[in-house]
Each structure stands twice: as structure tokens, then as C-alpha cells.
Amino acid sequence: MRDFFHFVDNYIHELDRAAEELAGRLGIPGRDPWAALVGHLEKRHGVRTAHAAPQDDLLRRFDAERRVLHLNPFSPLPTRSFQAAFQIGEMEMAAEIGAVVEAASFRTPEAAEICRIGLANYFAGALTMPYEAMLASARELRHDLELIAMRFGASVEQVAHRLSTLQRPGRKGVPIFFARIDRAGNITKRHSAAKLQFARFGAACPLWNVHQAFETPGRIIRQLAETPDGVRYLCLATEIAKGGGGFRAPQRRYAIAVGCEVAHAGDFVYADDLDLGNPAAFDPIGISCRICERQNCAQRAVPPLKRRLVVDRNRRGAVPYRLD
């Protein structure tokens, strides 16, 4: 499914335009998205929303027989709004989603079903943050994630993800990369409209600032970085927590990463006081150790797959070998 979204440039035109048209009719983002979405569900579909029971431990549960959408009362309002938008997508865009899934020709029913969920999520993001309004806000606010989130009643993660989908032909936004990473370095979400690509297997480069975000929760960490191919990037990272429901409720912690090639850094408020013209200001990072061929990296965990190792017992650096 990740490959599918990558191959379509993380933009689904039919769903995006339909979501934008509905958002216009509902007055989003000019009015409270939660009230607009809940009102639409009840008026158009006869579906009312209710609090889920604490023992459900779910974000969303739809009772089709009773026409009730149960939402976790401990979820933040942006999460509940997104889940309401997801339910609208499920009910109004089933045919369009089915056509996209069928054309993708997945090999297993499970992959097709997961993609259906991904497409309904895509519609929800496009409904709560309609394309032209989002593009205009990104330009006006210079990609200030927190200000955009406040304007749309969204979370910073939702905003970062939506920015990565602004790839409408003729109306593209800044080509950015977006990723979500857990504390073990596993990439749980990823897309890149920039040249930067993420490893399909293994952890992310430890020199990337996304890992530092776990050490400084609540802050947006900035980094100028250069990959082994010589491309330079502005990288942003921040830690997010998912949970709620009291002291004993589990808390999931992630870091999200957003960035662009340095040629577009001027479109981001975060680059204003950075020394973009100084090569020494850029940290050398890689994709992952298995495919990174940098010499003398102090953080190397394993050798690259395609290089021969030179082992000299009389010399020792950060690792006990050199790359030939």
C-alpha cells in the first residue's frame, strides 16, 4: 500500500476534488470542522455521534444497524473530527474508493482492504484541510505547522501529512518529505515528494534530527543536512504523543519529520536565521547504514551491503573496519 501511494505521488485527484467540493458546501475551514462534520453526518446520513464506552479502547466504532458513530471521548478534538470525516468518506465515496483499489490490482484481499482504509483517511484529510485553502495557508504562513494546525482545527501531524499530498497537477505545493518514526527508529509513515527517500527496511539514520525530537518534546527541532548524493535539505522534527484516558492509559510516542530541499527553504519560516550558504552548517546524514557508504561515520551500526571491508588489527576507529 505504501508503494501504491508513492507511485501516485501521494495524490488522489478524484478523492481530493470531491473532498474539496464537500468542504466548500460545509463551510470548512471557515467554521468549526467538528460541528460541520457531525451535522453533515446526522442531516445527510441519519448518523448520530456518541461517546464510545471506555472499555472499547477504540478511536472509532460505527454501528450501522443503529446508525451511531461511537468516538473515543478522550481523543483530542482534531482526532475526533478526522474520524467523523473518515466515516463520511466511507459512506459517500465507496464507489470511487473501490474503483481506485480495483485499478491498483493488489495481490491479496488484505492489502486491498488496508488500501481502502488509507484512501478513506486520504479523503478525511482532504475534507478537513481542503486543497486550495491548505495551499494558500502554507504559502501565507510559510509552512508554520502550528499556525496552520490552529487555522484548520487539526493536529500538527495531520498538517504535516496533508502538506505531503499537495501535488495537484498545475497547483503543486513545495515538494516536501514527511515521515513518522517510533522510538526504535522504525518508520511507520513515509512519503517524499523531494529527492530524499526512506529505507524500506531497517532503522533511520541516527544522525537525522528526528531522533533528537524525543529528547525535547514540545519543540520543533531544525537541522540542515546533506545526504551522500550531495543534496541538501532543511529538516524539521517534533515529538508527538498519542493516548489519553487517564494515568494508566498507554501513551504512544512518535517523532514526525518534515522537510524540503534547501532550494525551497525560503518558503519555510523555520529557515529564516539559518546559514543556508555555509556548507559546514549541513550535517552529513544517510538513509540507513546498509545503503550508506560514508567513510568514518561515528554512528555506523552495520557495514554497507555493497562495499568490501578492510580489517586492520593495528588500527581502530569508530568501527573495527574501513570501507574499500
Secondary structure, 3 states (H helix, E strand, C coil): CHHHHHHCCCCCHHHHHHHHHHHHHHCCCCCCHHHHHHHHHHHHHCCEEEECCHHHCCCEEEECCCCEEEECCCCCHHHHHHHHHHHHHHHHCHHHHHHHHHHHCCCCHHHHHHHHHHHHHHHHHHHHCCHHHHHHHHHHCCCCHHHHHHHHCCCHHHHHHHHCCCCCCCCCCCCEEEEEEECCCCEEEEEECCCCCCCCCCCCCCCCCCCHHHHCCCCCEEEEEECCCCCEEEEEEEEEEECCCCCCCCCEEEEEEEEEEHHHHHHCHHHCCCCCCCHHHCEECCCCHHHCCCCCCCCCCCCCCCCCEECCCCCCCCCCCEEC
